[in-house]
Amino acid sequence: MNKRTIGLLLALNMVCMAGFNAQKADARFAADNGNAAGSVPMYETATASSDAILYEQEWYQEAIKSGLLSTGTNGRFENFIRKLQKGKKVTIAFIGGSVTEGGGVLDPAQSYGDQFIASLTEKYPKAKIEYVNAGVGGTSSAIGALRYDRDVTKKCSKTPDLVVVEFSVNDQEDPTCGRAYESLIRQILEKDDETAVVQMFAVFKSRWNLEDLYKPVGDLYGTPMVSAKDGTAAAFESGDLNNELYFSDDYHPTALGHKIMADILMNLVNEVDDAVTAGTATRSIAPVPGTYFYSPDFINMKLVSSKNSNGAKVKAGSFSLTDTQVHALVRNGEVTFPYNWSHDGGSNEPFVLEVTCKNILFDYKKSISDEYGKAEIYVDGELVATLDGNKFDAWNNSYIEVVYDSQEVAKHKLEVKMAEEDKDKKFTILGIAYSDEKMTYTQDPIVLEYTTGSENIVY
């Protein structure tokens, strides 16, 4: 998709976000020290019997069914179900933002991913299930593409059998205009034809998400899709469900909200299980299409850190310190980007990275502290961005920018130095990622149909 078309989609999307960008979804997901912390859930389990009564109510069952957008057409999820039925070992990974990490509940076991795994284990007691949760609060699909290999591939004992991708509420400021989201899905599918991808569309209290912009990606790649927005719409309209029951704040679900998301996923499992059992499910795997929707320009990103240069040549210059005050995960306290570069304030010798690539993603920290200042980013000697490490509502979280974007693979030199007025201040480079793969795909014909009057892009 050309940049003009992508710009049109983003402009239309921004209409529904008027007055919304002043707030960051995951800023409310932070503790005083800048690390993520769940908020107190508005819904707590009372008793098993009262839960059963709630879950059996007609509106609840209808919400679960309405959340299923597609069972998929590429045949991968059917094979995943067959493995579960046979009691085989399966590896399941979730990647997304704070909702996936467990935002809105104090106990990660109440997150939708954990509740889904618990239900799956109950349904298939003989199956051996390995579970990896790669949710990170405040991260978009661009950061997901940057960290997928590190946080999913390398943490799974084998290639995942299922990956649930949830970025529909975090991509409101995605700098890649949907390209990283598609790149991530294509990367997972291309890695192994045994891996199924499910697109999960969470929802904000404003009833907003990006599913209308991301459903065409699922249509193209044949991935199953589920939606908390579609699932709960009728229940919110009727009053059977309200904000206090579903949301713990403006952005994150309560334990009940997470339960609804988990049950929507389980409904997908049950639907496909029935088809497999009845012998009506496909047994063939559809090839990954040679066409694209937004363009997979950020596929197979290589993450450069202070621990692993990953094919790049790095000189830290005055960015020689390691910042320990960066976002840590709720579920295990693990620091998200421990191998970073932080400005030491003693000089302004530039950080230099030399690499052969076609694009560069630059991940940096924003802090509420005014000790952090602005850094200038140069590519091949040209100033391409001035990034401010200070923000009034920041919580030591990641921000990402596309600092170089091209279709041609060539050698480039990236330099980072503090702005002259901030040369004594701090600035932390969390990570840098690049792609060096030449584009071999072509635009899919459905893009033209989608951008010339489809109701999917009318907000």
C-alpha positions in Angstrom: 0.0 0.0 0.0 1.5 3.4 -0.9 2.0 6.1 1.7 -0.9 8.2 0.4 -3.4 5.3 0.8 -2.0 4.5 4.3 -2.3 8.2 5.1 -6.0 8.2 4.1 -6.7 5.2 6.4 -4.9 6.8 9.3 -6.7 10.1 8.7 -10.1 8.4 8.8 -9.1 6.5 11.8 -8.1 9.7 13.6 -11.6 11.0 13.3 -12.7 8.5 16.0 -9.8 9.4 18.1 -10.5 13.2 18.4 -9.9 14.2 22.0 -8.5 10.8 22.7 -4.8 11.2 22.1 -4.4 13.5 25.1 -4.4 10.4 27.2 -2.2 7.3 26.8 -3.8 4.0 27.4 -1.1 2.5 29.4 0.0 5.5 31.4 -2.6 4.5 33.9 -1.0 1.0 34.1 2.1 2.3 36.0 3.2 2.3 39.6 5.0 5.3 41.2 8.4 3.8 40.3 7.6 3.5 36.6 7.0 -0.2 36.6 3.7 -1.6 35.4 1.1 -2.6 38.0 -2.5 -3.8 37.6 -5.3 -1.7 39.0 -7.8 -3.0 41.5 -10.5 -5.0 39.6 -14.1 -3.8 39.9 -15.3 -7.4 39.6 -14.2 -10.1 42.0 -15.4 -13.7 42.0 -17.9 -14.2 44.7 -18.7 -17.9 44.6 -18.5 -20.7 42.1 -22.3 -21.0 42.0 -22.9 -17.3 41.4 -20.3 -17.4 38.6 -22.1 -20.3 37.0 -25.4 -18.4 37.1 -23.7 -15.4 35.5 -22.0 -17.3 32.7 -25.2 -19.2 31.9 -27.2 -16.1 31.3 -28.5 -15.5 27.8 -26.7 -12.2 27.3 -23.4 -13.7 28.4 -23.7 -16.6 26.0 -24.7 -14.3 23.2 -21.7 -12.1 23.9 -19.4 -15.1 23.7 -20.9 -16.1 20.3 -20.9 -12.6 18.9 -17.3 -12.2 19.6 -16.3 -14.8 17.0 -15.6 -12.9 13.7 -14.0 -15.7 11.8 -12.8 -19.3 12.4 -10.2 -18.7 9.7 -9.6 -20.2 6.3 -5.9 -21.3 6.3 -6.4 -24.6 8.1 -3.8 -24.0 10.8 -6.1 -23.7 13.7 -7.8 -26.9 12.8 -4.5 -28.7 13.1 -3.9 -27.0 16.4 -7.2 -28.5 17.7 -6.3 -31.9 16.4 -3.1 -31.9 18.5 -5.1 -31.0 21.6 -7.6 -33.8 20.9 -4.8 -36.3 20.6 -3.2 -35.2 23.9 0.0 -33.9 22.2 2.2 -31.1 23.5 1.3 -27.7 22.2 3.0 -24.3 22.8 0.8 -21.2 23.0 2.1 -17.7 23.0 0.3 -14.4 23.5 1.8 -11.1 22.4 0.2 -7.7 22.8 0.0 -4.7 25.2 -1.1 -4.2 28.8 -4.4 -6.0 28.3 -2.5 -9.2 27.4 0.1 -8.6 30.1 -2.8 -8.5 32.6 -3.8 -4.9 33.0 -6.9 -4.3 35.1 -6.4 -7.2 37.6 -4.0 -7.6 40.5 -3.4 -11.3 39.8 -2.0 -12.3 36.4 -3.9 -15.6 36.7 -7.1 -13.5 36.0 -5.8 -12.2 32.7 -7.6 -13.4 29.6 -4.6 -15.4 28.5 -4.2 -17.3 31.8 -8.0 -17.8 32.0 -8.0 -19.2 28.5 -5.2 -21.6 29.2 -7.0 -22.8 32.3 -10.2 -23.5 30.3 -8.2 -25.2 27.6 -6.5 -27.4 30.1 -9.9 -28.4 31.5 -11.2 -29.2 28.1 -8.1 -31.2 27.0 -6.7 -32.7 30.2 -4.4 -35.1 28.4 -2.7 -32.3 26.3 0.6 -30.9 27.5 0.3 -27.1 27.2 3.3 -24.7 27.3 2.3 -21.1 27.8 4.3 -17.9 27.1 2.8 -14.5 27.8 4.7 -11.8 25.9 2.3 -8.9 26.7 4.1 -5.6 27.5 2.2 -2.6 28.6 2.4 0.5 26.5 3.7 -1.3 23.4 2.5 -1.2 19.8 2.8 -3.8 17.1 6.0 -2.0 16.0 7.6 -2.9 19.3 5.9 -6.3 19.0 7.7 -6.9 15.7 11.0 -5.7 17.2 10.8 -8.0 20.2 9.0 -11.1 18.8 12.1 -13.2 18.3 13.4 -12.3 21.8 10.2 -12.6 23.7 8.4 -15.4 21.9 10.7 -17.5 19.7 13.5 -17.8 22.2 11.2 -18.3 25.2 9.3 -21.2 23.7 10.8 -24.7 23.8 9.6 -25.1 20.2 7.9 -23.2 17.4 4.5 -22.1 18.8 1.5 -24.0 17.7 -0.7 -20.9 18.4 0.1 -17.2 18.7 -2.6 -14.8 19.8 -1.8 -11.3 18.6 -3.5 -8.4 20.5 -2.5 -4.8 19.4 -5.9 -3.4 18.3 -6.0 -0.9 21.2 -2.3 -0.1 21.3 -1.7 0.9 17.7 -3.5 4.2 17.9 -0.1 5.9 17.4 1.6 3.2 15.5 4.3 4.9 13.4 4.3 2.2 10.7 0.6 2.7 9.7 -0.3 -1.0 10.1 2.8 -2.4 8.3 4.4 -3.7 11.5 1.1 -5.4 12.5 0.9 -7.2 9.1 4.7 -7.9 9.2 4.3 -9.6 12.6 1.5 -11.8 11.4 3.2 -12.8 8.2 6.5 -13.5 10.1 4.7 -15.9 12.4 2.9 -17.7 9.6 6.0 -17.9 7.4 8.2 -19.4 10.1 6.3 -22.7 10.3 3.1 -23.8 8.6 2.1 -25.6 11.8 1.7 -22.2 13.6 -1.8 -20.8 13.9 -2.4 -17.1 14.5 -5.5 -15.7 16.1 -6.2 -11.9 16.0 -7.7 -10.7 19.3 -9.4 -7.3 19.2 -9.7 -5.8 22.7 -11.7 -2.7 23.4 -11.5 0.5 25.3 -14.3 2.0 27.5 -15.0 4.4 24.6 -15.9 1.3 22.6 -13.0 2.0 20.3 -10.4 -0.2 18.7 -8.7 -0.7 15.4 -10.3 -3.9 14.3 -11.9 -2.3 11.2 -8.4 -1.5 9.9 -7.0 -4.9 10.9 -9.7 -7.3 9.9 -8.7 -7.1 6.2 -5.3 -8.4 7.3 -7.0 -11.4 8.8 -9.1 -11.8 5.7 -6.0 -11.9 3.5 -4.0 -14.4 5.6 -7.0 -16.5 6.6 -6.5 -16.1 10.4 -9.2 -16.7 13.0 -10.4 -13.4 14.5 -12.2 -12.6 17.8 -13.5 -9.3 19.1 -14.4 -8.2 22.6 -15.9 -5.1 21.0 -18.3 -7.0 18.8 -19.0 -9.6 21.5 -20.0 -7.1 24.2 -21.8 -4.5 22.0 -25.3 -5.9 22.5 -24.9 -6.5 26.2 -23.7 -2.9 26.7 -26.6 -1.6 24.6 -29.2 -3.6 26.6 -27.7 -2.7 30.0 -27.0 -6.3 30.9 -23.3 -5.3 31.0 -22.0 -2.0 32.1 -18.7 -0.2 32.4 -18.3 -0.9 36.1 -18.5 -4.6 35.5 -16.3 -4.8 32.4 -13.7 -2.1 32.9 -11.3 -1.4 35.8 -10.4 2.0 34.2 -10.8 3.6 30.8 -8.7 1.0 29.1 -8.3 -2.3 31.0 -10.8 -5.1 31.7 -11.8 -6.3 35.1 -11.4 -10.0 35.9 -14.9 -10.4 34.4 -13.8 -8.5 31.3 -10.8 -10.7 31.0 -13.1 -13.8 31.5 -15.3 -12.7 28.7 -12.3 -12.3 26.4 -11.0 -15.8 27.4 -14.5 -17.3 26.8 -14.7 -15.7 23.4 -11.4 -17.5 22.6 -12.8 -20.7 24.0 -15.9 -20.3 21.8 -13.5 -20.3 18.8 -11.9 -23.5 20.1 -15.3 -25.1 20.6 -16.6 -24.2 17.2 -13.5 -25.6 15.4 -13.4 -28.6 17.7 -17.0 -29.5 16.7 -16.0 -29.2 13.0 -12.9 -31.4 13.4 -14.9 -34.0 15.3 -17.6 -34.0 12.7 -15.0 -34.4 9.9 -16.1 -31.2 8.2 -12.9 -29.2 9.0 -10.3 -28.8 6.4 -7.1 -30.9 6.6 -5.0 -28.8 4.2 -2.8 -25.8 5.0 -3.3 -22.8 2.7 0.0 -21.2 1.6 0.9 -17.8 2.9 -0.2 -15.4 0.2 2.4 -13.7 -2.0 0.5 -10.5 -1.7 0.1 -7.9 1.1 -2.4 -5.5 2.5 -0.5 -2.8 4.3 3.0 -4.1 3.4 5.2 -6.3 5.5 8.2 -3.9 5.5 9.1 -4.8 9.1 9.2 -8.5 8.9 12.0 -10.4 10.8 13.4 -7.3 12.5 16.8 -7.7 14.0 17.0 -6.3 17.5 20.3 -4.5 18.4 21.1 -4.2 22.2 24.1 -3.4 24.3 24.4 -7.2 24.8 23.9 -8.3 21.1 24.8 -6.1 18.1 23.0 -8.5 15.8 25.0 -7.8 12.7 25.4 -4.1 13.3 28.5 -2.1 14.3 28.0 -0.1 17.4 30.0 2.6 19.3 28.2 3.8 22.4 30.0 7.1 22.7 28.6 9.1 25.7 25.7 6.6 25.9 27.8 4.3 28.0 25.5 3.7 31.0 22.8 1.2 31.6 19.4 2.6 32.8 17.9 0.3 35.4 14.7 2.4 35.8 12.8 1.0 32.9 9.4 -0.7 32.6 9.2 -4.1 34.3 6.5 -6.7 33.8 3.7 -7.2 36.3 3.7 -11.0 36.1 7.4 -11.6 36.9 9.1 -8.3 37.5 11.3 -8.9 34.4 12.8 -5.7 32.9 11.6 -5.3 29.4 14.7 -3.7 27.9 17.6 -4.3 30.3 20.4 -4.1 27.7 20.0 -0.4 26.9 22.3 2.6 26.4 21.9 5.7 28.6 23.6 9.0 28.2 26.1 9.7 30.9 25.9 13.5 30.9 29.7 13.9 31.0 30.1 14.6 27.3 28.2 14.6 24.1 30.1 12.1 22.0 27.5 10.6 19.6 26.2 7.0 19.7 27.0 5.5 16.3 25.4 2.5 14.6 26.5 1.3 11.2 24.3 -1.3 9.5 23.2 -2.6 6.1 19.4 -2.4 6.1 16.3 -0.9 4.5 14.6 0.5 7.6 15.3 1.3 11.2 13.0 1.3 14.3 14.3 3.4 17.2 12.9 2.5 20.7 13.6 4.9 23.5 12.4 5.6 27.1 10.2 8.5 28.2 10.3 9.6 31.8 8.3 12.0 33.9 11.6 13.3 35.3 12.9 16.6 33.9 16.4 15.1 34.2 15.6 13.5 30.8 16.0 15.7 27.7 16.0 15.7 23.9 18.2 13.7 21.6 18.8 14.3 17.9 18.8 11.4 15.5 20.9 11.5 12.3 20.9 9.0 9.5 23.7 9.4 7.0 24.5 12.8 8.3 20.9 14.2 8.0 18.8 15.1 11.0 15.7 12.9 10.8 14.2 13.4 14.3 14.5 15.2 17.6 13.1 13.0 20.4 12.2 14.2 23.8 12.8 11.7 26.7 10.7 13.7 29.0 6.9 13.6 29.1 4.5 14.8 31.8 2.6 11.5 32.1 5.4 9.1 31.2 6.2 6.1 33.3 9.6 4.9 32.0 7.8 3.2 29.1 8.8 2.6 25.5 8.2 4.9 22.6 9.1 4.0 19.1 9.9 5.9 15.9 10.6 4.9 12.3 13.9 6.9 11.8 14.6 5.4 8.4 12.2 3.8 5.9 13.1 2.6 2.4 12.6 -0.4 0.1 16.3 -0.5 -0.9 18.8 -2.4 1.2 22.0 -0.4 1.7 24.6 0.6 4.2 23.6 3.4 6.6 25.0 5.2 9.6 22.8 6.2 12.5 24.0 8.7 15.0 22.4 9.9 18.3 23.6 12.9 20.3 21.9 15.2 22.8 20.5 18.4 21.7 22.9 21.3 22.5 20.6 22.7 25.2 20.2 19.2 26.8 23.7 17.9 26.6 24.0 17.4 30.3 20.7 15.6 30.6 19.7 11.9 30.4 18.4 10.0 27.5 17.9 6.2 27.2 18.0 4.2 24.0 16.1 1.0 24.8 16.8 -0.8 21.5 17.2 -0.4 17.8 15.9 -2.8 15.2 16.3 -3.1 11.5 15.2 -5.2 8.5 17.6 -6.2 5.7 15.1 -8.2 3.7 14.2 -7.1 0.2 10.5 -6.9 -0.7 9.3 -9.9 -2.7 5.6 -9.4 -2.3 3.0 -7.4 -4.3 -0.1 -5.5 -3.2 -3.3 -7.5 -2.9 -6.2 -6.5 -5.2 -8.5 -6.3 -2.1 -6.8 -3.1 -1.0 -8.3 -1.1 -3.9 -11.8 -2.4 -3.0 -11.2 -1.6 0.7 -10.0 2.0 0.0 -12.8 3.0 -2.4 -15.9 3.1 -0.3 -15.8 0.2 2.0 -17.8 0.8 5.2 -14.9 -0.7 7.1 -13.1 2.6 7.1 -16.0 4.9 8.0 -15.9 5.8 11.7 
